[in-house]
């Protein structure tokens, strides 16, 4: 893994995302690319209903947005210099912020986002609409982090029998081969009425990529209670497929 995107919107600088990038840099030197977006994607406030196709529309971002973005860029660069991180700063201040971000992900190995404050001005309950859009549109793996957390020391692989969970596990092994020796748990929800698809195959794959692997089948859990159980495993880095 070489290039990591750290995404900041408006006045929301994610200390949690930066901390994770610094942590990963200890395993392998990375290029930390700070992507600085407008505080809002202006597609969401431009209405076309009832307008002719030739109607011109002009939206001028508030001047305060520019000041906030400049301040965050300087702060990011200072933190990178202090931490010894190689860095780049990309000012993606086009009106269509999420479209710009999608293009950025096409040329990155990994994107780190705050699971708490990403576009919290749009919606504090996460995942808000903007975070959902990014997860659907991204063209690279995403690492979601809270703002305050203990650094991970173990790995949890969530397998539900679907192709995207297998794809996520394989992508993780390609990105983080240095974590081969970490204690790793392959977790699945056990359904008494339906066997887990391709269980032997996923165990074969995971065992070749993780030297300290154990298997755990969680019973008597619904999707919601399973999510709550996972949230309590604070020492783990969770690997899961899209919306898995």
N, C-alpha and C positions, 0 to 999 in steps of 0.2 A: 504494500500500500504506500502510495507516494503523495497524492494530492487530496486534501480534506477541505471541504467547504464548511465554514462557520457562518451562519446566516443571521443577520441582525436587521430588524425592521424598526425604522423610526428611532424612538428613544429607548427601545428595549435591547439592552446589551445583556446577553446571556453569560453570566459568570460560570454557570454549570457547563455550557458547551465549551467554553475556553478551557476549563479545568480538564475536561475529558481529552481535548486535543493535546494538551500538555502531557497528560498521562500516556497517551498513545505514542507520543514522540519519544518517550523513554525506551520503547521497544524497537523503534525504527524511526530515523529522522524523516519528518514529513514536511510538505509544503502546506502551511496553513493559509488558506485563501479566505479572507473576510469578504463576504458579500453583503452590501448595505443597500437595503430596499426602502422604498417610500413607505410611510406609515399606513398606507391604504392602497389597495389595488383599485384604480379609478374605473375599471370596467364595471365595478359593482355600483357605481353611482351615476353612470351615464345611461340614460334611458332613451331608447329609440322608438318606443311605442308612439304611434301617431305622427311620426316625423317622416318627411320625404327622404329618399335615399341620398339626395344631394344636400341635405341640411348640414352645414358645418357645425362642429361641436368643439369648443375649446375649454379645457379645464386646466387652470393654473394651480399647481400645488402651492400651499401656503409657504411663505418665506421661512417660517419657523421650522419647517421640515428640513430645509437645507442646513440650518444651524445645528439641529440635532444629529443629522447624519455626519456632518463634519466633526462634531465632538466625539461621536462614537468611533469614527475612523482613527482619529488621533489616539484615543484611548486604547483601541485594539493594537495599533502599531507600537505603542509604548509597552504594552504588556508582552507582545511578541519579542521585542528587543530584550526586555528584562528576563524573559524565560529562555532566551536563546533559540527561538523558533524562526526558521525561514518563513517569510510571509509575503503575501501580495494582498492588495486592497482593491476590490472591484466595486465601483459606485454604480449600481444598477438602478438609476433613478428614472427610468422610463415610467410612464404612467401605468403600464401594465406589469406590475411587479411580479406576479406569479409566472407569467410567460417568460420574463427575463430569468427567473430562477430556474425554470425548467431547462432552459438552454444551458445555464451554468452546470446543472447536474449531469448533462450529457458529457461533459469534459472533466469529470471528477471521479475519484475512486470511492468516496464516501462523503455523506453530508451529515453534519451534527446539528440537531435542532433542540431547542428547549421545549419540553413537553408541557411547560407551565405558562411561559410568557410569550410564546410566539404569537404575534398579532393579538395580544390580549385586549387591545382596544376594540377589536371586532367582537370578541366573545371570551370571557374569562373561563367559562366551562370548557375544558379540553377533552377530546379534540374539537376545537372550534371549526367553523366552515373553512377558514384559510388553511389550517393544518390538514384537514381532510383532503382538500384540493391538492396540496403539495404531495401527500402520500400517494394519491392516485396518479399524479403526473410525473413524479420523479423518474429520472433515468439512471439513477445510481442507488446503491443501498443507503438506508437512513438509520442513524443512531439517535434515538430520542432519549434525552436525559432531563431529570428534574434540576432545579437550581441548587439544591443542597442534597448531598448523598455521600455515603461511604464509597470509596473507590472499589470497583469489583475485584474479586479474587477467584471467582468460580464462574462456570458457564452453565446455562440451562438451555437445552435444545427442546423446543416445543414441537411435537410431531402429531398431526391430526389425520395423517393418511393422505393428505392432498398434495398435489404437485408443488404448490407454492411454498409449503413448509419445507419440502426437500430442497427446493431451489435456494431458499434462504440459508439453510444449513451449509450447502455447498459454497455459496457466496461468502459466508462467514469464514470458512476454512481457507479460501483463497486470499481473503483480506488479512486474516490474522493467523498465519502459520506459526507465529511465535508463541501462541497460546496453546500449543499442542499438549503441553504437560499440565495445564490447569485441570483441577478437579471439574469434571463435566458430568451433567445429569441429563439423560434423554427422557423426557417426560411426555406421557400421553394420557388422555382421558380414557378410562376403560369402560366399555359398554358391555354389560353381560349378554345382551341380545345380539351384538354385532361385533365380530372380531376386527381387530385393527388391521387395515389393509397393508400388505407388504411389510409386515413387521420384521421378518428375517432380513429383508433387503436393507431396510433403514439401519438395522443394528450392524450389519456388515459394513455399510458405508461409514457410519459414525465411529466404529471401532478402529478403522484405519486412519482416522484423522485426529482422534483424541485418545491419548495413551492411558488416561485415568478416567475411564467411562463407567458409569453405572446406569442402570435402567430403573425407571419408576413409573408405575401405572397408578394414576390417581382415580379412585372410585368414589361413587356417591357425590359427584360434583356436577353442578350445572356450569354453563359457560360463565355466568356472572360470579358464582362462588369460586370457580377456578381462577378467574382473574384476580379476585381478592386474595386467594392463597398465594398466587405468584407475586403479588405486590408485597407480601411479607418477607419474601426471600431477598433481602436487601443486599446480600453479598454477591448475588449472581448478576451476570449480564445475560439477559433473555434474548434468544434468537427465535424469531417467529416469522411466518409468511405474512403477506399483505392482509391486514385486518384479521389475522389468524387468532 
